């Protein structure tokens, strides 16, 4: 394709935007609204997933050993556990460390009355999982290991977190599908109007030998520009809105930050920016190319 042809199609694409101003603005507004909702939804969901992942890291499995088990066997058990695909990290807690932690958490001022460690069999492995949904398989394996006396875990917490992750995935897919469908529909209508306005001109161009690419390209460019503008506007709004909300939470609810970890605006927009722009341009391209192929038949 020649450079002059490329510039012509781009110019015509921009001109089409101004020929159908009302429909162009309607499409941009709809895409902006859809992607604004998508951006808000993404920011909330990613923060929620981040909080859930932190909870999964805190939620662990404890493995205790048979009384009198040799240190070499305990070390072997640790090596076996570390090789499991479900395991993110493993940490050995000696009986003395377990007692010191228990005193700090529960006894405090009463701990001085103990001259010896009253829980000498409390040595254990603390295991963090890659995915909380893998807990059941890991627990079954741990209980089968010779020398393991007890496995402590929270089945309710694991089931709850697994259900939350699944719910987030299903809701995300549903909302994204709806927003994409609405956006493609609006762009399709805009391009259809543009084709109707220039139908006679297009027919003449095709009769005198213009290729399908030459005729269709301006409409495809128009759809992509609409999608790009429609994606850029909500990104700017969400950026400032997210910063404002985070500053408000930090100032008004500082105690909340100690329990919940939120993503920074940079972490959110590292993914949201390319995804939103890609979705905007993508639905603009798809909406226009499908409509052009349907209507530009002479």
C-alpha positions, 0 to 999 in steps of 0.5 A: 500500500502506498503512503499516499493511500495510507494518509488518505484513509486516515484523513477520511477516517477523521473526516467521518468522525465530524460528518456524523458528530451526534453519532460519533459523540454518542459512541464515544460517550457509550464506550467511555461509560462502559470502560469507565465502569470496567475501570472502576470494576477492575480497580475494585476487583484487583484490590479485592484479589490482592487482599484475598491473596494476602489472606491466603499467604497468612492462611497456612497449614501446620504439621506436627510430628510424632513424639520422639521423632528424630531430627533427621526424619523431621528434616526429611519430612521438610524436604518432602513437603518443600517439593510439593507443587502446592507449597509456596514456602515452608518454615520450621518452628522449634518447640522453644520458638513455639513456646515463646510465641505462645507466651507472647500471644496468650500468657504474657504476665503469667509466663514467668511462672513456667520454668520449663517449656510445657509444650515440648512436642510443639515443633512444627512446619508452617506451610504457605500455599501457592493457591488456597484451593490446593489445600485439600490435596496437600493436607491429604498428602501430609497426613499420609507421611510417616512421622506426622502426628497432626495437621492443623488447617482451616477448611472453612477459611480455605473453602470461603477464599476459594469460593470468593476467587471463583465468584470474582472470576465469574462476575468479571467475565459476565460484566466484561462480556456485557460491556464489550457487547454494548460498545460494539453495538454502538460503534456498529450503529455509528459506522452504519450511519456513516455508510448510509450517508456516503452510500452513493459516493461509495458506489461510484468509487467501487464502480470506477475500480476502487478496491474494497480495502480503499473503500472500507479502510476509512470506516475501520479507522473511524471505529478505531479512533472512536474506541481509542478516544472512548478508552482514553477519557475514562482512564484519565478520570479513574486515575485522579479518582483512584488517587483521591479515594486512596488519599481519603482512606489513608487520612480518614481510616489509617487503622484500616491500612494496618489490616488491608493492603491496597494497590498503588495507582501505578500497580493498577494502571500498569495493567489497566492502561494497555488493557483499556486502550486495547479493548477500546481500539479492539471493539472499534475495529471489530464493530466497524469491520463487521458492519463494513463487510455487511453493508458495503456490497455493491 
